[in-house]
Amino acid sequence: MKNIKSDWFLIETEQDYDAALARYEEIKYAVRGTTEHKEKLLLAHLISDFEERTSELPEVDPVELIKIRMEDFGYKPIDLANEYGDKGTISKVLNYKQALSLTMIRKFSRLLHIPADALIAEYELR
């Protein structure tokens, strides 16, 4: 069992945010019912709250938002394909040939730290 930090409070600074993200990464596969699992759930809530209070997402369609966040994190389409499991589908989505699926929205929301409601907006396919 690693250093359990049980004194989490509202995240108010980027430093707190980075610490919370780092700790979440350490315990993200914690077994349900354990102290680490409870800490993981708390961190997910605190991180989400901080992101909602501080994120100013640009007014763009979901695909453009995904592309912006990919650039922010240094991700390539293959990274999305590794998360989702299908290179061809990712290419179609990023080129506006296919709409995002619910599964993609869930996975990309988590991977790219984008609120899911920002990814469900309607947009035109080409």
C-alpha positions in Angstrom: 0.0 0.0 0.0 1.5 3.3 -1.1 1.4 6.6 0.7 -2.4 7.1 1.2 -3.1 10.8 1.4 -6.4 11.1 3.3 -6.4 14.8 3.8 -7.7 15.9 0.4 -9.5 19.2 0.2 -11.0 21.3 -2.6 -8.5 21.7 -5.3 -7.7 25.4 -5.6 -4.3 25.6 -7.4 -2.6 24.1 -10.4 -0.1 22.5 -8.0 -3.0 20.8 -6.0 -4.5 19.8 -9.3 -1.2 18.2 -10.5 -0.8 16.4 -7.2 -4.4 15.1 -7.4 -3.9 13.9 -11.0 -0.6 12.2 -10.1 -2.2 10.4 -7.2 -5.2 9.4 -9.2 -2.9 7.8 -11.8 -1.2 5.8 -9.0 -4.5 4.4 -7.7 -6.8 4.4 -10.7 -7.0 0.6 -10.7 -7.7 0.3 -7.0 -10.0 -2.6 -6.0 -13.5 -1.7 -5.0 -14.1 -1.5 -1.3 -10.5 -0.6 -0.5 -9.3 2.7 1.0 -7.5 3.5 -2.3 -10.8 3.0 -4.2 -12.6 5.4 -1.9 -9.7 7.9 -2.3 -9.9 7.4 -6.1 -13.6 8.3 -6.1 -13.0 11.4 -4.0 -10.1 12.5 -6.3 -12.3 12.0 -9.4 -14.9 14.3 -7.9 -12.3 16.9 -6.8 -10.5 16.9 -10.1 -13.8 17.2 -12.0 -14.9 20.0 -9.8 -11.7 21.9 -10.3 -11.8 21.4 -14.1 -15.4 22.6 -14.3 -14.5 25.7 -12.3 -11.3 26.6 -14.2 -11.7 25.3 -17.7 -12.7 27.6 -20.3 -13.4 25.4 -23.3 -13.4 27.1 -26.7 -16.7 27.4 -28.5 -16.0 24.8 -31.2 -17.6 21.6 -32.3 -16.8 18.3 -30.5 -14.3 17.1 -33.1 -12.4 20.4 -33.1 -12.3 20.3 -29.3 -10.9 16.8 -29.5 -8.2 18.0 -31.9 -7.3 20.9 -29.6 -7.0 18.7 -26.6 -5.0 16.1 -28.5 -2.5 18.9 -29.3 -2.6 20.1 -25.7 -1.5 16.6 -24.5 0.7 15.8 -27.5 -1.5 12.9 -28.7 -1.7 11.6 -32.2 -4.7 9.8 -33.8 -3.0 6.5 -33.0 -3.3 7.4 -29.3 -7.1 7.7 -29.7 -7.2 4.5 -31.6 -5.3 2.7 -28.8 -7.9 4.0 -26.4 -10.9 3.2 -28.6 -9.5 0.2 -30.5 -10.1 1.1 -34.2 -7.8 3.3 -36.3 -10.2 3.6 -39.3 -13.1 4.8 -37.1 -10.9 7.4 -35.5 -9.8 8.7 -38.9 -13.5 8.9 -40.0 -14.5 10.8 -36.9 -11.5 13.3 -37.0 -12.4 13.9 -40.7 -16.1 14.5 -40.0 -17.1 11.4 -41.9 -18.6 9.6 -38.9 -20.2 10.9 -35.7 -18.8 10.2 -32.3 -20.4 7.2 -30.5 -21.4 7.1 -26.9 -18.4 4.8 -26.2 -16.0 7.3 -27.9 -17.5 10.2 -25.9 -16.9 8.4 -22.6 -13.4 7.2 -23.5 -12.2 10.6 -25.0 -13.8 12.6 -22.2 -11.7 10.6 -19.7 -8.5 10.5 -21.9 -8.6 14.2 -22.9 -10.1 15.7 -19.8 -13.1 17.1 -21.7 -16.5 17.2 -20.0 -18.7 14.6 -21.8 -21.5 17.2 -22.2 -19.0 19.2 -24.4 -18.7 16.2 -26.7 -22.4 15.5 -27.2 -23.1 18.8 -29.0 -24.5 18.4 -32.5 -22.2 19.0 -35.5 -22.3 18.6 -39.2 -20.7 15.6 -40.9 -19.0 16.2 -44.3 
